[in-house]
Amino acid sequence: MNFPFYIAKRYIFSKKSTNVINLISGISVLGVAVATMALVVTLSVFNGFSDLVATLFTAFDPQIEITPTQGKTAPADDPVLTEIRQLPQIDVATECVEDQALAIYNGRQAMVQIKGVDDNFDQLTHIREILLGDGTFELHAADIQYGIMGVRLADQLGTGIYFDQPLRIFAPRREGQLDMSDPAEGFVEDELYSPNCVFEVLQGKYDSRYILTSIGFARRIFDQQGMISSLELRLKPGSDFEKTKAEIKRIAGDNYQVLDRFEQQEDTFRIMKIEKLIAYIFLTFILLVACFNIIGSLSMLIIDKKDDVQTLRNLGANDQQVSQIFLLEGCLISFFGAFIGVLVGLLLCFLQQQFGIIGLGSTQGSFIVDAYPVSVHPTDVVIVFLTVIVVGFLSVWYPVHYFSRRLLK
């Protein structure tokens, strides 16, 4: 066994001549453990919120969305898109036409996002699971066009879940100039009827703006016959997602963007990653402060073991080996603190997952979930453990060499 490590291990468990040294060493381990536990728990909570948001978007967003790189639309019969549809891994392909319009109901109006989709949209997403009301997912019946709107938009327009009057939709004409003497001629007008249901994604982006309808209605009101805004895909169960996505990107080339669910909501998840990074940095600074206790513990240990060091030198130990003993002592304190902190952090995360110990509010049902969501990612645990070891080493390296030269002459 390495000689400095053997001595350092003996020192960390042996009784010191002054009890306060044992006490300070214990406080050092405890401080590192608490900081480590805080890192594990905090990062796991951020992961929990990220996973929760991802599940909310799953009900509305497709697995893969293909959009044109330039312009808003592309020909639906583009050979590139046809080749992608024919890939054996594709289970469901839905054409979409999406754009902004003005919705008016009983004197109330709102700017809305009309999303026209194929009838198989309910096979592409989990839209049926987020519908509220007595109706079902239905986009049209004969010549009647239905509009399924977000729950917040329904409240804003005053329609409720069921509206007995048609919802009037206005979209600007793509061609021609606006005649100010008759502004109404500059818009295409059409009507949507209630399918007796609304959807609730629990995300303001969709709930307060979107109206789902048939792709025929969207193409007509936006004058986009034969065009699509996006091609949305669902893969067959068991397909290799990354490999299939790479194949689609190869076929799409530079003319189309291929986006997975996280890339479709890039801004939202980027903000969450930044918040997680900032929390990690702040807690690492707290860990660094906790490691300063190790310096005090080591300085007192060096003084306490001054006679032992002289004996080791008489036995042939050089100055470098003596410094390594106390440096390894500091690293062992960091290691045990990190190990205990990770175990306690994982235990707290497990208890929170199982029993929801810490709630989000005093009133049940006030939030999407009643307790803080927690998701432990093994990568984060490894990063936290390595962070503690590295910070512990860096915080004691210079003090150990300094005290060794000053106190052990």
PyMOL commands that set and color helices and strands:
alter all, ss='L'
color gray80, all
select helices_A, chain A and resi 3-13+19-58+79-85+121-124+127-130+151-157+183-186+204-207+215-222+241-252+261-264+266-304+306-314+319-355+378-407
alter helices_A, ss='H'
color red, helices_A
select strands_A, chain A and resi 64-68+74-75+90-105+108-117+131-132+140-141+144-145+148-149+167-172+187-192+198-199+210-214+227-228+230-235+256-260
alter strands_A, ss='S'
color yellow, strands_A
deselect
rebuild
show_as cartoon
